[in-house]
Protein backbone atom coordinates (compact mmCIF):
# COMPACT_ATOMS: atom_id res chain seq x y z
CA UNK A 1 0.00 0.00 0.00
CA UNK A 2 1.21 3.43 -0.75
CA UNK A 3 0.90 6.38 1.63
CA UNK A 4 -2.35 7.64 0.09
CA UNK A 5 -3.98 4.20 0.40
CA UNK A 6 -2.91 3.89 4.02
CA UNK A 7 -4.32 7.33 4.85
CA UNK A 8 -7.58 6.48 3.09
CA UNK A 9 -7.94 3.22 5.04
CA UNK A 10 -7.17 4.94 8.34
CA UNK A 11 -9.79 7.61 7.62
CA UNK A 12 -12.42 4.95 6.88
CA UNK A 13 -11.74 2.99 10.06
CA UNK A 14 -11.04 5.83 12.51
CA UNK A 15 -14.55 5.94 13.99
CA UNK A 16 -14.82 2.20 14.62
CA UNK A 17 -11.24 1.97 15.84
CA UNK A 18 -11.68 4.75 18.38
CA UNK A 19 -14.72 3.14 19.98
CA UNK A 20 -13.33 -0.38 20.22
CA UNK A 21 -16.72 -1.74 19.18
CA UNK A 22 -15.17 -4.65 17.30
CA UNK A 23 -12.63 -5.50 20.01
CA UNK A 24 -14.50 -6.24 23.26
CA UNK A 25 -11.63 -8.47 24.35
CA UNK A 26 -9.48 -5.33 24.49
CA UNK A 27 -12.02 -2.78 25.68
CA UNK A 28 -14.01 -4.63 28.33
CA UNK A 29 -13.48 -6.99 31.23
CA UNK A 30 -15.77 -9.67 29.73
CA UNK A 31 -12.86 -11.78 28.55
CA UNK A 32 -10.54 -10.94 31.43
CA UNK A 33 -10.28 -13.97 33.68
CA UNK A 34 -8.61 -11.95 36.41
CA UNK A 35 -11.40 -9.37 36.41
CA UNK A 36 -13.88 -12.20 36.79
CA UNK A 37 -11.79 -13.76 39.60
CA UNK A 38 -10.13 -10.93 41.55
CA UNK A 39 -9.14 -13.34 44.31
CA UNK A 40 -6.50 -14.70 41.91
CA UNK A 41 -4.49 -11.53 42.52
CA UNK A 42 -4.43 -11.84 46.27
CA UNK A 43 -4.07 -8.84 48.52
CA UNK A 44 -2.32 -5.71 47.30
CA UNK A 45 1.21 -5.27 48.67
CA UNK A 46 1.50 -2.94 51.66
CA UNK A 47 3.26 -0.23 49.63
CA UNK A 48 0.37 -0.14 47.14
CA UNK A 49 -2.21 0.00 49.95
CA UNK A 50 -0.36 2.98 51.42
CA UNK A 51 -0.13 4.67 48.05
CA UNK A 52 -3.85 4.26 47.44
CA UNK A 53 -4.79 5.52 50.92
CA UNK A 54 -2.73 8.67 50.29
CA UNK A 55 -4.85 9.65 47.27
CA UNK A 56 -7.07 12.71 47.70
Residue pairs with C-beta under 8 A, 6 or more apart in sequence:
1 9
16 22
20 26
20 27
24 30
24 31
25 31
29 35
29 36
33 40
34 40
34 41
44 52
